[in-house]
Amino acid sequence: MSSIVIGLIFIAGGLSGTLALVGTNSGTALAVVGVLLVGRGIYRIRKQRAQQHVQ
């Protein structure tokens, strides 16, 4: 769940130009990292829920 929140912060900060990825000074790259984090968080939640339904 925390990776989704952090990902959303990265996306908002990167696209607004407030934050940038360290080493690249690119807000777009930070937004891409945010999308990956959100995707990872959603995947982990779905996987956890699928395991609960099986048991």
Secondary structure by P-SEA (a helix, b strand, c coil): caaaaaaaaaaaaaaaccccccccccaaaaaaaaaaaaaaaaaaaaaaaaaaaac
